[in-house]
Amino acid sequence: MALAMATPAWADIGREEAAAAAQRVASGRVLSVDKAEAGKRPVWRVKVLTGQGEVRVILIDAASGRVVG
């Protein structure tokens, strides 16, 4: 039970929702979506290839779906 409470809950915002949120910030093609941590909070790390050819990394809070940073 204690282990379950210490493990981040990834179910709040799913991979697809994180990808969609990142695309709203940096429109383009999603290259990858990975689990990560930022400031001890679970986040989705989304890489997006923009129309200008830039690769942007967008962090999406796994609980709220908001952009981090």
C-alpha positions as CSV (number, residue, x, y, z in Angstrom):
1,M,0.0,0.0,0.0
2,A,2.7,2.5,0.9
3,L,4.5,1.7,-2.4
4,A,1.3,2.6,-4.4
5,M,1.1,5.9,-2.6
6,A,4.8,6.7,-3.4
7,T,4.4,5.9,-7.1
8,P,3.2,8.8,-9.3
9,A,-0.3,8.4,-10.6
10,W,0.1,8.6,-14.4
11,A,-3.6,7.9,-15.1
12,D,-4.8,11.6,-14.8
13,I,-3.6,12.8,-18.2
14,G,-2.9,10.2,-20.8
15,R,-0.2,10.1,-23.5
16,E,-2.6,11.2,-26.2
17,E,-3.9,14.1,-24.1
18,A,-0.4,15.2,-23.4
19,A,0.5,15.1,-27.1
20,A,-2.6,17.2,-27.9
21,A,-1.7,19.8,-25.3
22,A,1.9,20.1,-26.6
23,Q,0.6,20.5,-30.1
24,R,-1.6,23.4,-29.0
25,V,1.6,25.1,-27.7
26,A,3.9,24.2,-30.6
27,S,1.9,23.1,-33.6
28,G,3.7,20.4,-35.6
29,R,4.3,16.7,-35.6
30,V,4.7,14.8,-32.3
31,L,8.0,12.8,-32.4
32,S,7.8,11.2,-28.9
33,V,5.9,11.2,-25.6
34,D,7.8,10.0,-22.5
35,K,7.2,9.9,-18.8
36,A,9.6,12.1,-16.8
37,E,9.8,14.2,-13.6
38,A,10.2,18.0,-13.2
39,G,10.5,19.4,-9.8
40,K,9.5,16.0,-8.2
41,R,6.2,16.1,-10.2
42,P,5.3,13.6,-12.8
43,V,5.2,15.1,-16.3
44,W,5.0,14.0,-19.9
45,R,8.0,15.0,-22.0
46,V,6.7,15.7,-25.5
47,K,9.0,16.3,-28.5
48,V,7.4,18.2,-31.3
49,L,8.8,18.9,-34.8
50,T,7.6,22.4,-35.8
51,G,6.8,23.6,-39.3
52,Q,10.0,25.6,-39.2
53,G,12.0,22.4,-38.6
54,E,12.7,23.0,-34.9
55,V,12.4,20.3,-32.3
56,R,10.7,21.6,-29.2
57,V,10.4,19.8,-25.9
58,I,7.2,20.6,-24.1
59,L,6.6,19.4,-20.5
60,I,3.0,18.6,-19.6
61,D,1.9,18.2,-16.0
62,A,0.6,14.6,-15.7
63,A,-2.0,15.6,-13.1
64,S,-3.5,18.8,-14.7
65,G,-2.5,18.7,-18.3
66,R,-1.0,22.2,-18.1
67,V,2.3,23.2,-19.6
68,V,5.2,23.2,-17.1
69,G,7.7,26.0,-17.1
